[in-house]
C-alpha cells in the first residue's frame, strides 16, 4: 500500500468536515485518501450513542466530499469492530489520521468525542482533529497557515519538525507560540503586576530561549518564514488564542495522555489541530 491519509467517517457533520479537510490535504500531498467506516459489532452495549447510529450507505461520504477532483485517489474501507482500536490499527502505517472533534454520537457540551480522544491519546502517528463549520475551511482572514505551540525550555522535536515540514510545503509562514509566566513566589502578584523592568528582562530571556530552540529547524527549513511569538499567558490560553488565527495548529503529545494545555486546546480549538506524538 502507498502512503495514505486515513479519515474516520461516522455520518456526522463533523466527520464530513474532517473528510473534506483530509481530501484537501491528500490532494496537496499527492497521497491516497482512505475513508474508513467502522461498524460496531452486534450485541454491544446500547447505552453508548455511537452504537445506535444507522449504517452509512456505501460511497455516501466519498460522494459528499466537496474537494474531490480526478487527481485525488479515494478508497472506502468498511470494518466491523470497535472504532478506536480499528482506526488506530489502520493509522499505524498512515501519514496522518484525521477525525472530527465530536462524532455523530456526541451531545451538546461534549467537545471531544470518546473515539477522537482515545485515538489521539494512543496513536503512534500524528492525528488531526477537525472542528465543524468555517473553522476548518482556511478562510482568508486567518493570518497564519500553520501555528506551532512550543515549550522553548523543553521543545518537542517531533512536533516542531512536523510543523516546519507542513509550513514548507505551501511555502507558508509559521507562527511559533511560546507561552510563559512570571514567577509568583508569594502568590500575591499576577504576571501583569510585576515591575516593568523585571518583566522586560524576563521576556528578553524567553525570546532568546525560543530563538535558540528554533535554530536547528530554521537551518533545516531555510525556506520557511518564522514568526516567533512569545506571549504572557498560560500555555492553554495561548494555544486557544493562536488557533483563532491559524488554519492548522500543531502541538506535541508526550506519553499516553494529552497534557493540560493540549487538552484545553482540543476542547476549544478554533481551527484543525494536529497532535503529534513524541
C-alpha positions in Angstrom: 0.0 0.0 0.0 1.2 3.5 -0.8 1.3 6.4 1.6 -2.1 7.3 2.9 -4.2 9.7 4.9 -6.8 7.8 7.0 -10.1 9.7 7.9 -12.7 8.2 10.1 -16.3 8.7 8.9 -19.5 8.1 11.0 -22.1 10.1 9.1 -21.9 13.2 11.4 -21.4 16.7 10.1 -18.0 16.9 11.8 -16.8 13.7 10.2 -17.8 15.2 6.8 -15.8 18.3 7.7 -12.9 16.0 8.6 -13.2 14.2 5.3 -13.2 17.4 3.4 -10.1 18.6 5.2 -8.4 15.2 4.7 -9.2 15.3 1.0 -7.6 18.7 0.5 -4.5 17.5 2.4 -4.3 14.3 0.5 -4.6 16.1 -2.8 -2.0 18.7 -1.8 0.5 16.0 -0.8 -0.3 13.5 -3.5 -1.4 10.8 -1.1 -4.1 8.1 -1.2 -7.2 9.0 1.0 -8.8 6.2 2.9 -12.3 6.9 4.2 -12.9 4.4 7.0 -16.3 3.4 8.3 -16.3 1.2 11.5 -19.5 -0.6 12.3 -20.0 -1.7 15.9 -20.5 -5.5 16.3 -24.0 -6.6 17.3 -24.7 -7.3 20.9 -22.7 -4.3 22.2 -23.8 -2.0 25.0 -26.6 0.2 23.6 -26.1 2.8 26.3 -23.4 4.3 24.1 -24.9 6.7 21.5 -22.4 5.6 18.8 -24.0 2.1 18.8 -27.4 3.4 17.8 -26.3 5.1 14.6 -27.6 3.8 11.3 -25.1 2.3 8.9 -23.8 4.8 6.3 -24.7 3.8 2.7 -21.7 2.7 0.7 -20.0 5.6 -1.1 -22.0 8.4 0.6 -19.1 10.1 2.4 -16.9 9.9 -0.7 -19.7 11.3 -2.9 -20.2 14.2 -0.4 -16.6 15.3 -0.5 -16.6 18.9 -1.7 -12.9 18.8 -2.9 -12.6 15.5 -4.7 -11.1 16.2 -8.2 -10.0 13.5 -10.5 -6.4 13.8 -9.3 -7.4 12.5 -5.8 -7.4 8.8 -5.3 -10.1 7.8 -2.7 -10.5 4.3 -1.2 -13.5 3.4 1.0 -12.9 0.9 3.8 -15.6 -0.8 5.9 -14.7 -2.7 9.0 -16.7 -4.3 11.8 -15.3 -3.7 15.3 -14.6 -1.1 17.9 -13.9 2.3 16.3 -10.9 3.4 18.3 -8.8 0.2 18.0 -9.7 -0.3 14.4 -8.7 3.3 13.5 -5.5 3.0 15.5 -4.6 -0.2 13.7 -5.2 1.3 10.2 -3.5 4.5 11.2 -0.2 2.8 12.2 1.1 3.0 8.7 -0.6 6.2 7.6 0.9 9.6 7.3 -2.0 11.2 9.2 -5.1 10.1 11.0 -7.9 12.6 10.6 -11.1 12.7 12.8 -13.9 15.1 13.6 -13.6 16.6 17.1 -17.0 15.1 18.0 -18.7 12.1 16.3 -22.3 11.5 15.5 -22.9 10.1 18.9 -21.9 13.3 20.7 -24.2 15.6 22.5 -24.3 19.3 23.4 -21.4 20.3 25.6 -19.2 17.4 24.6 -16.5 19.0 22.5 -14.2 16.0 22.1 -15.7 12.6 21.2 -14.6 9.5 23.1 -13.3 7.9 19.9 -11.4 11.0 18.9 -9.8 11.3 22.4 -8.9 7.6 22.5 -7.2 7.7 19.1 -5.4 11.0 19.8 -4.0 9.7 23.1 -2.8 6.4 21.8 -1.9 6.9 18.1 1.8 6.4 17.1 1.2 8.7 14.1 0.0 12.4 14.0 -3.7 12.9 14.5 -5.6 15.9 13.1 -8.8 16.8 14.9 -11.1 18.9 12.8 -13.9 21.1 14.2 -17.0 21.6 12.2 -18.1 24.8 10.4 -15.8 27.6 9.0 -13.0 26.8 11.4 -11.8 24.0 9.1 -12.0 25.8 5.8 -9.0 28.1 6.0 -10.8 31.3 5.4 -8.8 34.3 4.2 -8.9 36.3 7.4 -6.7 33.7 9.2 -3.2 35.2 9.2 -1.3 32.0 9.8 -1.3 29.0 7.6 0.5 27.0 10.3 0.9 27.7 14.0 3.1 25.7 16.5 2.7 25.5 20.2 6.2 25.1 21.6 7.7 25.0 25.1 11.0 26.6 24.4 12.6 25.1 27.5 11.6 21.5 26.5 10.8 21.6 22.8 9.1 18.5 21.3 11.3 17.8 18.4 8.8 15.7 16.5 6.1 18.3 16.7 8.5 21.1 15.7 9.7 19.1 12.7 6.1 18.3 11.7 5.1 22.0 11.8 8.1 23.2 9.8 7.6 20.4 7.2 3.9 21.3 6.9 4.7 25.0 6.5 7.4 24.3 3.9 5.0 22.6 1.5 2.9 25.7 0.6 5.9 27.9 1.5 3.8 29.4 4.3 4.7 31.4 7.3 4.9 29.5 10.6 3.9 31.2 13.8 5.8 29.6 16.8 4.0 30.4 20.0 5.8 30.1 23.3 3.9 30.9 26.5 5.5 32.0 29.7 4.5 33.2 33.2 6.3 35.5 35.6 7.1 33.6 38.9 4.9 34.4 41.8 6.8 33.3 44.9 4.3 34.7 47.4 1.2 34.2 45.2 0.1 37.8 45.7 1.1 39.3 42.4 0.0 38.4 39.0 2.3 38.3 36.0 0.9 41.6 34.8 1.5 43.3 38.1 5.3 42.6 38.2 7.6 45.6 37.9 8.1 46.6 34.3 11.9 46.2 34.5 11.6 42.6 35.7 9.0 41.8 33.1 11.1 43.2 30.3 14.2 41.4 31.4 12.5 38.1 31.7 10.7 38.5 28.4 14.0 39.1 26.7 15.2 35.8 28.2 12.1 34.0 26.9 12.6 35.4 23.4 16.2 34.2 23.4 15.1 30.7 24.6 12.6 30.5 21.7 15.1 31.7 19.2 17.6 29.1 20.4 15.0 26.3 20.4 14.0 27.0 16.7 17.6 27.5 15.4 18.1 23.9 14.2 14.8 23.9 12.3 15.5 27.3 10.7 18.6 25.8 9.3 16.9 22.6 8.2 14.0 24.5 6.6 15.5 27.8 5.4 12.6 28.5 3.1 10.1 28.7 6.0 9.4 32.2 7.2 9.0 32.1 11.0 7.2 34.5 13.3 8.4 34.0 16.9 5.6 34.8 19.2 6.4 35.0 23.0 3.2 35.6 24.9 2.5 36.2 28.6 -0.3 33.7 29.1 -0.7 30.2 30.5 0.0 27.6 27.7 -3.6 26.5 27.3 -4.9 30.1 26.8 -2.0 30.8 24.4 -2.8 27.8 22.2 -6.6 28.6 22.1 -5.9 32.2 21.1 -3.4 31.1 18.4 -6.0 28.6 17.0 -8.3 31.5 16.2 -5.7 33.0 13.7 -4.4 29.7 12.2 -5.5 27.3 9.5 -3.7 24.5 11.3 -2.2 24.4 14.8 0.4 21.8 15.7 1.0 20.6 19.3 3.1 17.8 20.8 2.0 14.9 22.9 4.2 13.1 25.5 3.1 9.8 26.9 -0.4 8.4 26.5 -2.4 11.4 27.8 -2.9 14.9 26.5 -1.3 17.5 28.6 -3.3 20.2 30.3 -2.6 22.8 27.7 -3.3 20.5 24.7 -6.4 19.2 26.4 -7.8 22.7 26.7 -6.8 23.4 23.1 -8.7 20.5 21.6 -11.7 21.3 23.7 -11.8 24.9 22.5 -10.0 24.8 19.2 -10.7 27.5 16.6 -9.0 25.5 13.8 -7.9 21.9 13.0 -5.3 20.7 15.5 -2.5 18.3 14.7 -1.4 16.3 17.8 2.0 14.8 17.2 3.3 12.0 19.5 6.9 12.4 20.7 
